[in-house]
Amino acid sequence: MKTLQCTFIALFFCSVNLLANEVNDEKYLSTMQKNIDVLYDAKTLADYQTVINAFERIAGVETKKWEPLYYAAFGYIMMSDMETSLVKKDEYLDLAIIANDKAKALAPAESELLAIEGFIHMMRVAIDPASRGPKFAGLSMQSLQKAVELNNENPRALALLAQMQYGTAQFFGSSTEEACKTGSLAIVKFETYKSENPLAPVWGKKMAEGLTKNCQ
C-alpha cells in the first residue's frame, strides 16, 4: 500500500513539474516574441538599446536559451549600422560578438549563430574595406559557409553569403555570377523554409532582393 501511495505521489509531482515547465515555456515564448516584434520595429538607437536590455535580462534568467543572446547581438549590429561614429560602430560590434559567442557556447551547431557571426565580420569590413578586408572578409566567409553547411535551407545564411560574394567580386573586379546565384537561392529559401523554432528569425529577405536587383 505504501509503495502504491509513493507511486501516486511521484506521479503527482512529476505532473506538477511538467505543467510548471510548460507554463514557463509559454511565458518565455510570449515574452520573447513580444520583444522580437519590438526589435523589428525599432527606429532609433534608443529603441534598440531598450529592447537589447530586455533580451539581456531574459538571457540572465533563461541561461540555457540561445535566442535572447542572438537577438541582442542582432540589435547591436543594427545599432552599429545606424551609428555615424566609426569608433562607436566598432564598440557595438564588439558587444554583438560577445553576445553571440555566449549564444554559440549554448548551441555551437546552430546555423543562425554562425550566420550572425558572419554578419558581424561583414560589418567590420564595411567600416574600412581596404584595411579590414584581408582579415574580416575571410572570417566572414568562413562563418557564413559554415552556417550554410550546418543548414543549407537557412535563407539568412545564404543571403549574407551572397552579400559577401558580391562585395568581394566587386572589390576585385571579377564576375558576380556566383553571388547572384546564391542570392536567388536565398529568395527561394525565404519562401519555402519553415523553422521548427517558433522564435527563429525572419529578417533578411529584403537584403537578398536588393542584391538580386543588381544582378539584372
N, C-alpha and C positions, 0 to 999 in steps of 0.2 A: 504493500500500500504506500509506504514511504517512497519507494522507487517511482511509483506512478505519479505521486504528488510532485516529486522532484522533476520528473519529465514535463509535467504540465507547467511548472514554474519556469523551467528552462525555455520552453516553447513560448511562454508569455513574454519573457524578457527579450527573447530573440525577435518576436513580432514587434515589440515596442521599439527596439533598436532599428529594425528595418524601416518602420514608419518614421522614426526620427530622421534617419538618413535621407529618406525620400523627401521629407519636408525641407531639410537643409539643402538638398539638391535643387528643389524647386525655387527656394529663396535665392540661392546662388545664381541660377539661370535667369530669374526675373531681374535681380539686381544688375547682373552683367549686361543683359540685353538693354535695360534702361540706359546704362552708361555708354554702351556701344552706339546707341542711337544719338546720344548727346555728342559723342566724339565725331560721328559722321556729319553732324550739323554744325560743328564748331566753326566760328568765323574769325576769331581773334586769338592772339597769343594767350590772353587771359582765359578765354573759353577752354583752350586746350589744356592749360595748366590746371584749371579747376577739375576737369574730368580725369586728367592723369593722376592727380592727387587721390581721386576716388578709386581708381584702379589700383594704385599702390596700397591704399588702405585695405582693399579686398584681398590683394596678394598677401598682406600681412596676416590675414585671418585664414585664407584658403591656401595654406602653404604647399599643397600638393597639386595645385592647379596652375597650368602654364598660361592660360588665356589672359588673366589680368595683366601679367607682365608683358605679354605680346602686345596688347593694346596700349599699354603705357609706352612701349618702345615705338609703336606706330605714331602715337601722339607727339613724341619728341621729334620724330622725323618731320612731321608736318610743321612743328614749330621751327625747326631748322630751315625748312623751305621758305617760311614766311619771314624769317629774321633777315635784316639787312646787314648787320654786323658780321663779318667773317669769323671773328673770334667767337661770338655767341653761337653762330651756326655750328661750329665745331663742338662747343660745350653741350649743345642739345644732342648732337650725335654721340658724344661721349656717354650721356645719360641713356640714350637709346640702346647702345651696345651693352651697357651694364644690365639694363632690364632684360634684354634679350638673352644675354649669357645666363642669367638666373633661370629664365624660362627653359633654355636648352639643357640646363642641368637636370630639369624635371622631365623633359621629353626630348632627348637627343635625336630621335628619329622622326621628329615632326617636320614635315616639308615646309609648313608655313613659317617656322622659325628660321630655317635656312634661307628661305626667300627674303624674309625681313632683314636678315644679316647681310645678304647681298645688296639689298636696297640701301642699307646704311653705308656700305662701302661705296656704292654708286654715288650717293650724295657727297661723300668725301671727294670723289673725283670731280664732281660738278663745281666745287668751290674753286679749284685750280687745276684744270685738266692737264696742263703742260707739266707741272711739277709733281702732281699726285697720281697721274695716270699709270706710270710704270709700276707703282706699288698697289694702289687700291683697285685699279681696273682688273688686275689679275685676281685679287682677293674676291672681288665681286663676282667674277665669272665662276670661280671655284665654288662659291657658296650657292649660286643660282643653278649651276649644273648639278650639284649635289641635291638641291631641292627638287629638281626635275627627276633625278634618279630615284629619290625616295617616293615620289608620287608624280608620274608623268601626266596625270589628269589635272594637276593643280594649275589653274589658269593664271594666278598671280605670279607663280614661279616662271611660267612661260612668257608672260607679258614683260616682266622685269628683265629676263634673259634677252628678249628681243630688243629692249631698250639698250642694253649693254652692247649687244652685237651691232646695232645700228650706229651707236655713238663711236664705237671702235672703228667700224668701217669708214665712217665719215672722217675721223681723225687721220686715218692712214690713206684716205682717198681710194679705198677699194670698194668692191661691189657690196650693196646692201641686200642682195638677194636672200641670203640666209636669214638675216634679221626679219625681212618681210614675211618669209615663210613661217618663222617662229611666231611672229605677231598674228598672222592669220590663224594659226593653230590655236593661239591663246583665245581669240574671239570665239572660235568654235567651242572650246572647253568652257568658256563663260556661259554658254547656252546649255551645255549638256551636263557639266559636272555638278553633282549634289553631294556635299559632305554629310557624313553621319553625325557630325558635331553640330549641334544647334547654335553654337557660338562661333562657328567658323567665319572668317572674314569674307566680305563680298565685294570689296573695293578692287579697282584695277582695270575694269572694262574700258573706261574712257581713255586710259593710258594706251591700251592696245589699239583702240580705234584711231586715236590720234597718230600713232606711229604708222599704221597701215595706210592712212590718207596720204602720207608722204611717199608711199610706195606706188601710188597710181600715176 
